[in-house]
Amino acid sequence: MPQGLTPEFALGYRAMMLDGVLREAEITKKVIAAVPDARADYKPDPNARTAKELAWHLANTDIQFLDGIAALNFGMDTPEHKPQTSAEVAAWYDENIRRGVARVAAMTPEQLLTPINFYNVFNMPAVLYLGFLNNHSVHHRGELATYLRPMGSKVPSIYGGSYDEPFEMPGSPEETAA
């Protein structure tokens, strides 16, 4: 067992992180779905990924991380048939994020504390990769969100309102009038 990490910590950390992963996934789906298919080849710089490539990287890598944690091995497999439209990517992501979360939720404390080598870059207990997954996902979601307006799309609410989807307080006059 890694020094200082207990089975109780692993279970608590997993519960907290998986709750966050599912909440973040709802936002990620909105950002992916906002990519207009007619402009999916947009990229802000010649060295950047296209919006379509970035949306797929974001969706697929979240699932690869969950599957790697659950398998205690990062194979980083990619499905043979990739979804083509933004709606298809968002739907694929929704289905597979829940499957991946369920796999990690079923792991034992001993499995969660098992170190996994990540391409000789990291060698951490499985449960700690949930933090890496979260950071990676939020990073690329923010990157993709910056593509939306230049592509002619609207930016969904991420953490509070956006210009296109303003935040409304529950019980606000607008809400109670409806």
DASUL-V87078 format. One record per residue. N is the residue number from 0. RES is the residue in one letter. OMEGA is omega in radians with two decimals (NA if undefined). NEAR is the number of other C-alpha atoms within 12 Angstrom. D_FIRST is the distance of its C-alpha to the first C-alpha in Angstrom with 2 decimals. Layout:
BEGIN
N;RES;OMEGA;NEAR;D_FIRST
N;RES;OMEGA;NEAR;D_FIRST
END
This chain:
BEGIN
0;M;3.10;18;0.00
1;P;-3.08;21;3.82
2;Q;3.05;12;6.30
3;G;3.13;11;8.39
4;L;-3.12;23;7.16
5;T;3.04;20;7.76
6;P;3.13;23;8.98
7;E;3.09;17;12.35
8;F;-3.10;23;11.95
9;A;3.14;32;10.97
10;L;3.13;26;14.01
11;G;3.13;19;16.24
12;Y;3.11;28;15.66
13;R;-3.12;36;16.26
14;A;-3.13;25;19.38
15;M;-3.09;20;20.71
16;M;3.14;29;20.29
17;L;3.04;33;21.72
18;D;3.11;23;24.59
19;G;3.12;22;25.25
20;V;3.14;38;25.08
21;L;3.09;31;27.70
22;R;3.13;22;29.87
23;E;-3.13;31;29.78
24;A;3.11;37;30.59
25;E;3.11;28;33.83
26;I;-3.13;30;34.89
27;T;3.11;44;33.90
28;K;3.14;39;36.05
29;K;-3.13;33;38.99
30;V;3.12;42;38.74
31;I;-3.11;49;38.52
32;A;-3.13;37;41.41
33;A;3.11;37;43.50
34;V;3.13;43;43.74
35;P;-3.08;30;47.35
36;D;-3.12;26;47.55
37;A;-3.14;16;50.85
38;R;-3.05;22;49.20
39;A;3.10;31;45.77
40;D;-3.14;25;46.62
41;Y;2.94;29;46.74
42;K;-3.02;26;44.77
43;P;-3.07;22;45.47
44;D;3.13;11;45.41
45;P;-3.14;9;46.00
46;N;-3.12;8;42.47
47;A;2.98;17;40.84
48;R;2.99;22;39.73
49;T;3.10;26;42.22
50;A;3.14;40;41.56
51;K;3.12;38;41.12
52;E;-3.12;29;38.60
53;L;3.11;35;36.66
54;A;3.13;47;36.70
55;W;3.10;41;35.38
56;H;3.14;30;32.68
57;L;-3.10;38;31.52
58;A;-3.05;48;31.60
59;N;-3.10;39;30.22
60;T;3.06;34;27.33
61;D;-3.12;45;26.04
62;I;3.11;40;26.05
63;Q;3.12;35;24.58
64;F;3.13;42;21.54
65;L;3.13;46;21.09
66;D;3.11;33;21.66
67;G;3.09;33;19.29
68;I;-3.10;43;16.41
69;A;-3.12;36;17.44
70;A;-3.05;26;17.92
71;L;-3.13;31;14.70
72;N;3.13;25;17.42
73;F;3.07;27;19.89
74;G;3.12;20;23.22
75;M;3.11;21;25.13
76;D;3.09;19;27.91
77;T;3.12;20;31.08
78;P;3.13;16;33.35
79;E;-3.13;7;36.59
80;H;3.10;12;38.77
81;K;3.03;22;38.15
82;P;-3.04;23;39.83
83;Q;-3.10;22;42.90
84;T;3.10;25;43.98
85;S;3.11;32;42.18
86;A;3.11;25;42.53
87;E;3.11;24;41.04
88;V;3.14;35;38.01
89;A;3.12;32;37.51
90;A;3.10;26;37.88
91;W;3.13;31;35.51
92;Y;-3.14;39;32.92
93;D;-3.14;30;33.42
94;E;-3.02;21;33.01
95;N;3.09;27;29.97
96;I;3.13;38;28.03
97;R;3.09;25;28.23
98;R;-3.13;22;27.18
99;G;3.10;34;24.15
100;V;3.13;35;23.14
101;A;3.12;23;23.58
102;R;-3.14;25;21.30
103;V;3.13;38;18.40
104;A;-3.12;32;19.38
105;A;-3.09;21;19.04
106;M;3.08;27;15.37
107;T;3.07;21;13.07
108;P;-3.14;26;10.17
109;E;3.10;23;7.96
110;Q;-3.14;30;10.10
111;L;-3.13;39;10.01
112;L;3.13;32;6.36
113;T;3.09;29;7.30
114;P;3.07;28;8.75
115;I;3.08;28;12.51
116;N;3.11;20;15.11
117;F;3.06;22;18.05
118;Y;3.14;13;21.00
119;N;3.06;10;19.67
120;V;3.09;9;20.07
121;F;2.99;15;16.58
122;N;-3.02;21;13.15
123;M;2.99;28;11.07
124;P;-3.06;36;8.77
125;A;-3.05;41;11.53
126;V;-3.10;45;12.35
127;L;3.07;35;13.28
128;Y;3.07;39;15.91
129;L;3.06;38;17.84
130;G;3.11;27;18.97
131;F;3.09;24;20.06
132;L;-3.11;36;21.90
133;N;-3.11;31;23.64
134;N;3.13;22;24.78
135;H;-3.12;26;25.99
136;S;-3.13;38;27.88
137;V;3.12;30;29.53
138;H;-3.09;20;30.54
139;H;3.07;30;32.31
140;R;3.08;38;33.78
141;G;3.10;26;35.38
142;E;-3.14;27;36.68
143;L;3.13;44;38.19
144;A;3.12;36;39.69
145;T;3.10;27;41.64
146;Y;-2.90;34;43.28
147;L;-3.10;35;44.69
148;R;3.09;24;47.77
149;P;3.10;20;48.98
150;M;-3.14;25;48.84
151;G;-3.13;19;51.04
152;S;3.09;28;48.42
153;K;3.13;27;47.39
154;V;3.13;34;44.14
155;P;3.02;31;42.47
156;S;3.13;24;41.06
157;I;3.03;29;37.50
158;Y;-3.00;17;36.64
159;G;-3.04;15;39.98
160;G;2.96;16;43.26
161;S;3.08;16;44.58
162;Y;-3.07;15;48.24
163;D;-3.12;17;48.38
164;E;-3.04;16;46.46
165;P;3.09;16;47.10
166;F;3.06;17;44.98
167;E;3.11;16;46.81
168;M;3.04;12;46.04
169;P;-3.13;10;45.91
170;G;3.13;10;49.24
171;S;-3.14;11;50.92
172;P;-3.14;10;54.68
173;E;-3.09;12;54.18
174;E;-3.10;11;51.89
175;T;3.12;10;54.04
176;A;-3.08;8;57.20
177;A;NA;7;55.90
END
